[in-house]
Each structure stands twice: as structure tokens, then as C-alpha cells.
Amino acid sequence: MAKTTIGVILSGAGYLDGAEIHESVLVLLSLAQHGCTARVFAPDIVLREVDHLKKTATGAERSVLQEAARIARSEIHDLATAQGTDVDGWILPGGFGAAKNLSDFATKGASATVNKEVNRVIRAAFAARLPVGACCIAPAVLGLIAKASSTKLKLTIGNDADTAKALVAMGHTHVDKAVDDVVVDADRKVVTTPAYMFDAPIDEVARGIDKMVKQVVDWSREELSAPRNVPVR
């Protein structure tokens, strides 16, 4: 059997202006431990830099793709080169980059839009019934993409009331979960975990992420219940 390949979409490097580094590394580690090949992608766009020591904006701009390459150890691809069905599943780590770079959820909430390449790839994955996982604030990105096609998801971002309210406003169901737990939407093959939406120790975050990754991997290895490229009704 061919080795399972999972696409990982990063939004930079650093939890205040890009991908949360602990979450990203834990996803990559878990995929390796479950016998998968990770293929890392990021959109080739600009982010506004935040000084992670002072936690203030610097006024500088950086490349999301170049920053994400730090985490991927240069093994990264421009998301514009990917199709949603190039891999066997997708995972989106969190960090404010998901809400600032992959979307504008940070400023627009339930009325936000998603980066065109992220939207294109994940919509194609949804249509092909490929599994998709997300953690921290990244489930909001999935919610925005699904909302555009009137698809309703069951998701978690932990227990943050304002973010949960935004997901519900998009038409989705939010389920409060602990940091080391997941919400599984078996109908849509979507699994989410809170990760650093909680101020939690890294080992607790790791347990939730591993559960999320394992579910994506298990789905990716199952016999598909519908042919790829057939939209879900």
C-alpha cells in the first residue's frame, strides 16, 4: 500500500503573526509517527510582522511562504501549485496567521473571507470527501470555506465564547472541548482540536493534536465511500 501523504498548510512562523510553531511541529511529528509523509504548503503572500518579544507590530512585512519555510526546513511548496486532491488529506495548524493571513477572520469574524488559494484547495478537498483537520483558531477558516457552499460543520475551538459565537453565526455547530480532546464530524470528515486556544502545557496540546492527526490519517486510509471529485450534497 502506498504511503499516505497529508498536506499541511502553514501561515508563517510565529503564533502572533503566522503559524503556531509548537502546533506545526507537533502536527509534523505526529504524522511521521503515524507513518505518513507530510507535504508542507503556504500561500505566497505578505504578512505584517509582530515582535514576539514585545508582542507589538513592527511595521515590517514578511513573506508567509519564506517564514513558513523556517518550520518546514525549506521543504515547502507554494500553495498555488497544489490541487486539493494531490494529497490524501489536509491539516491546518493554528496561530493568528490563520486568522490574519489565511483569512481576515481576526478583523471580520463571521463575515470574513479566506485567501483564494486556501479556499480553492480546501473546497476541492471537501468536494472529494478528503479528510481535513484543524487546530486552535484554524477551524474558523474551515468554517468560512464551508459557509460559502452552505455546508454545516461540527467544530471546536475549545471554549472561547466569542469565537464559538462566530462559528455559530456561520451556521455551524460548536462543541466545547478540553485542550486534549477533539470534535469529529464524521459526515464531512472534519476533525478539530483546541490546542493553544487554551493556555495549556505543551504535552496536553500534543495529546489533542495527535488525536486529530490520527483521525485524519485513519480516514485517509479507509476505502473512500464516494468517488473523488464528486461534491458532497
WOKA-V761057 format. One line per field, one symbol per residue. phi: phi as a letter, one per 30 degrees, with the letter a starting at -180 (. if undefined). Layout:
# WOKA-V761057
phi->???
This chain:
# WOKA-V761057
phi->.dddccdbccbkbkddbadddeeddddddddddcicccccbaddbcccdcddddibdcidbbdeddddddddhidbbdeddccdcdbclbbcdcjdddcccdaceecchdcdbcedddedddeddeddiddbbabiddedddddddedchccccbbbjbdddddddddddjcccbdbddcbbcccddchbbbbdhddcdbddddeddddddddedededdcddddbddicedd
